[in-house]
Amino acid sequence: MYDFYLLDEELTPEERQIRDAVREFVRKEILPHIGEWWLKGEFPTHLIRAFGEMGLLGITTPEKYGGLGLSKRVYGIVARELEYGDSGIRSFVSVQNSLVMYPILTFGSEEQKRKYLPKLATGELVGCYGLTEPDAGSDPGSMKTRARKVQGGYILNGTKMWITNGSIADIAIVWAKDDEGIIRGFIVERDFKGFSTQDIKTKISLRASVTSELIFEDVFVPEENVLPKARGLKAPLMCLTQARYGIAWGAVGVGMAVLEEAVNYAKERIVFGRPLTHYQITQEKLADMLADLTKIQLMVYRLADLMDSGRANFRHVSLAKREAVRTAKRMAEKARGILGANGITAEYHAMRHMANMEAVETYEGTYEVHTLILGEYITGVPAYRICSEEVCGD
Ligand SMILES: Cc1cc2nc3c(=O)[nH]c(=O)nc-3n(C[C@H](O)[C@H](O)[C@H](O)COP(=O)(O)OP(=O)(O)OC[C@H]3O[C@@H](n4cnc5c(N)ncnc54)[C@H](O)[C@@H]3O)c2cc1C
């Protein structure tokens, strides 16, 4: 594994233990099968309980709710090691941690925390997060899903689109506008009447991941399933900040995987009578990849420190998500090229990672959206209107 600036030497013994356990798990349980799962468009649901047993669901969740109560840095390391395997696997863990457990922990009642968090931590329950709609992606404030107040709760109507884990989820965190047009959060259980899902099967990116449409037709959600402390767009955006942080770390895992694969291949592949590594053009490609990887490794490590010391804001996270994913995509493309024709097969990893990076660059704020967040920070001009200080917060 390439760690040129020895950054992992900063890890505590406990953090190293978790890293090594996840690393071994990925090599044993994921890498031998991932090409096949990806081609078949399957997510390995049989591994969910194993993720729970390893503590990967609820890494930063306090122990009293069944989590490990560990740092954001550990969460990052786990995301990196999982995405070394595949972005779909990391996405599952990101959604459960950052988009389901985090909102319940941050905006939920004590009863909601006790009811859902311990079961989410073991994997007994799976969650999903419904913010995007067919006509509202980068601009979630334009959502059409409505929550009409009725006696004892709300009636939900609308559609959510592109939802990771949708059809395998037992609960969905759903964002909808109430009668006053304020965005509220709801915990919708799978068996609530009028709630159905439909999988999106035609993806040619992130294929080892379930992506679904969520449909709400007059779904009654009782008052006790409303997140009491979530009001306005800031709440769902705060969840995205958490998830984007993990995505940045995950992209580093992709960078490590494709550099390693490219080097190993280039050492073995003989062209014009010599291994590919003996040519200067190849060495330049590999040196560029090492430089790219080291830059994003440094970035996420520093971001982890800012997160753990409470000094990070959403803009810091935007920069890391934007840069890490674009860099990993570029690295995967280079690695794919070094592998020649073999590089376009699922027997190797580079092209699968390259294809996955397309979805990862789109979800959780596209490259352009993060550019605009940073552009607003630099110039003071909100070139789009979603992410002012007021709605994004820290
Ligand atoms: C595999 C996958 C899994 C996902 N999982 C989830 C999930 O679990 N939960 C969830 O809620 N959502 C999820 N999403 C949805 C994802 O967050 C959205 O796709 C994303 O926010 C972009 O929205 P959009 O696809 O509607 O694109 P649009 O918003 O329609 O954007 C189209 C293009 O326009 C660009 N653009 C947008 N605004 C501007 C602007 N102001 N200036 C210039 N260019 C602009 C975008 O960058 C993009 O290139 C997932 C998506 C994918 C692909």
The ligand as an SDF file (V2000), in Angstrom:
LIG
                    3D

 53 58  0  0  0  0  0  0  0  0999 V2000
  -25.3630    6.0290   -7.7300 C   0  0  0  0  0  0  0  0  0  0  0  0
  -26.0130    7.1860   -7.0580 C   0  0  0  0  0  0  0  0  0  0  0  0
  -26.4130    7.0870   -5.7390 C   0  0  0  0  0  0  0  0  0  0  0  0
  -27.0720    8.1660   -5.1150 C   0  0  0  0  0  0  0  0  0  0  0  0
  -27.5050    8.0330   -3.8120 N   0  0  0  0  0  0  0  0  0  0  0  0
  -28.2860    9.0060   -3.2690 C   0  0  0  0  0  0  0  0  0  0  0  0
  -28.8820    8.8290   -1.9740 C   0  0  0  0  0  0  0  0  0  0  0  0
  -28.6490    7.8200   -1.2940 O   0  0  0  0  0  0  0  0  0  0  0  0
  -29.7120    9.7910   -1.5080 N   0  0  0  0  0  0  0  0  0  0  0  0
  -29.9980   10.9290   -2.2250 C   0  0  0  0  0  0  0  0  0  0  0  0
  -30.7780   11.7490   -1.7490 O   0  0  0  0  0  0  0  0  0  0  0  0
  -29.4310   11.1250   -3.4500 N   0  0  0  0  0  0  0  0  0  0  0  0
  -28.6040   10.2050   -3.9890 C   0  0  0  0  0  0  0  0  0  0  0  0
  -28.0480   10.3800   -5.2400 N   0  0  0  0  0  0  0  0  0  0  0  0
  -28.4020   11.5670   -6.0150 C   0  0  0  0  0  0  0  0  0  0  0  0
  -27.2740   12.5700   -6.1860 C   0  0  0  0  0  0  0  0  0  0  0  0
  -26.9840   13.2100   -4.9760 O   0  0  0  0  0  0  0  0  0  0  0  0
  -27.6750   13.5340   -7.3180 C   0  0  0  0  0  0  0  0  0  0  0  0
  -27.6380   12.7910   -8.5210 O   0  0  0  0  0  0  0  0  0  0  0  0
  -26.7700   14.7500   -7.3830 C   0  0  0  0  0  0  0  0  0  0  0  0
  -27.0210   15.6200   -6.3210 O   0  0  0  0  0  0  0  0  0  0  0  0
  -26.9250   15.5140   -8.7170 C   0  0  0  0  0  0  0  0  0  0  0  0
  -28.2530   15.7560   -8.9870 O   0  0  0  0  0  0  0  0  0  0  0  0
  -28.8500   15.4370  -10.4510 P   0  0  0  0  0  0  0  0  0  0  0  0
  -28.4510   14.0540  -10.8200 O   0  0  0  0  0  0  0  0  0  0  0  0
  -30.3020   15.7430  -10.3960 O   0  0  0  0  0  0  0  0  0  0  0  0
  -28.1090   16.4310  -11.4050 O   0  0  0  0  0  0  0  0  0  0  0  0
  -28.5300   17.9850  -11.7170 P   0  0  0  0  0  0  0  0  0  0  0  0
  -28.7410   18.7110  -10.4470 O   0  0  0  0  0  0  0  0  0  0  0  0
  -29.6660   17.9590  -12.6990 O   0  0  0  0  0  0  0  0  0  0  0  0
  -27.2120   18.4790  -12.4370 O   0  0  0  0  0  0  0  0  0  0  0  0
  -26.9210   18.1860  -13.8040 C   0  0  0  0  0  0  0  0  0  0  0  0
  -25.6000   18.8140  -14.1550 C   0  0  0  0  0  0  0  0  0  0  0  0
  -25.6720   20.2240  -13.9700 O   0  0  0  0  0  0  0  0  0  0  0  0
  -24.6320   20.6750  -13.1380 C   0  0  0  0  0  0  0  0  0  0  0  0
  -25.0990   21.8170  -12.3580 N   0  0  0  0  0  0  0  0  0  0  0  0
  -26.0100   21.8430  -11.3760 C   0  0  0  0  0  0  0  0  0  0  0  0
  -26.1620   23.0900  -10.8920 N   0  0  0  0  0  0  0  0  0  0  0  0
  -25.3150   23.8660  -11.5990 C   0  0  0  0  0  0  0  0  0  0  0  0
  -25.0100   25.2580  -11.6040 C   0  0  0  0  0  0  0  0  0  0  0  0
  -25.5820   26.0870  -10.7420 N   0  0  0  0  0  0  0  0  0  0  0  0
  -24.0950   25.7060  -12.4970 N   0  0  0  0  0  0  0  0  0  0  0  0
  -23.4880   24.8790  -13.3610 C   0  0  0  0  0  0  0  0  0  0  0  0
  -23.7340   23.5720  -13.4280 N   0  0  0  0  0  0  0  0  0  0  0  0
  -24.6430   23.0670  -12.5480 C   0  0  0  0  0  0  0  0  0  0  0  0
  -24.2960   19.4690  -12.2640 C   0  0  0  0  0  0  0  0  0  0  0  0
  -22.9850   19.5830  -11.7410 O   0  0  0  0  0  0  0  0  0  0  0  0
  -24.4450   18.3390  -13.2610 C   0  0  0  0  0  0  0  0  0  0  0  0
  -23.2660   18.2590  -14.0190 O   0  0  0  0  0  0  0  0  0  0  0  0
  -27.3180    9.3470   -5.8470 C   0  0  0  0  0  0  0  0  0  0  0  0
  -26.8690    9.4540   -7.1770 C   0  0  0  0  0  0  0  0  0  0  0  0
  -26.2190    8.3980   -7.7800 C   0  0  0  0  0  0  0  0  0  0  0  0
  -25.7550    8.5310   -9.2060 C   0  0  0  0  0  0  0  0  0  0  0  0
  1  2  1  0
  2  3  1  0
  2 52  2  0
  3  4  2  0
  4  5  1  0
  4 50  1  0
  5  6  2  0
  6  7  1  0
  6 13  1  0
  7  8  2  0
  7  9  1  0
  9 10  1  0
 10 11  2  0
 10 12  1  0
 12 13  2  0
 13 14  1  0
 14 15  1  0
 14 50  1  0
 15 16  1  0
 16 17  1  0
 16 18  1  0
 18 19  1  0
 18 20  1  0
 20 21  1  0
 20 22  1  0
 22 23  1  0
 23 24  1  0
 24 25  2  0
 24 26  1  0
 24 27  1  0
 27 28  1  0
 28 29  2  0
 28 30  1  0
 28 31  1  0
 31 32  1  0
 32 33  1  0
 33 34  1  0
 33 48  1  0
 34 35  1  0
 35 36  1  0
 35 46  1  0
 36 37  1  0
 36 45  1  0
 37 38  2  0
 38 39  1  0
 39 40  1  0
 39 45  2  0
 40 41  1  0
 40 42  2  0
 42 43  1  0
 43 44  2  0
 44 45  1  0
 46 47  1  0
 46 48  1  0
 48 49  1  0
 50 51  2  0
 51 52  1  0
 52 53  1  0
M  END
$$$$
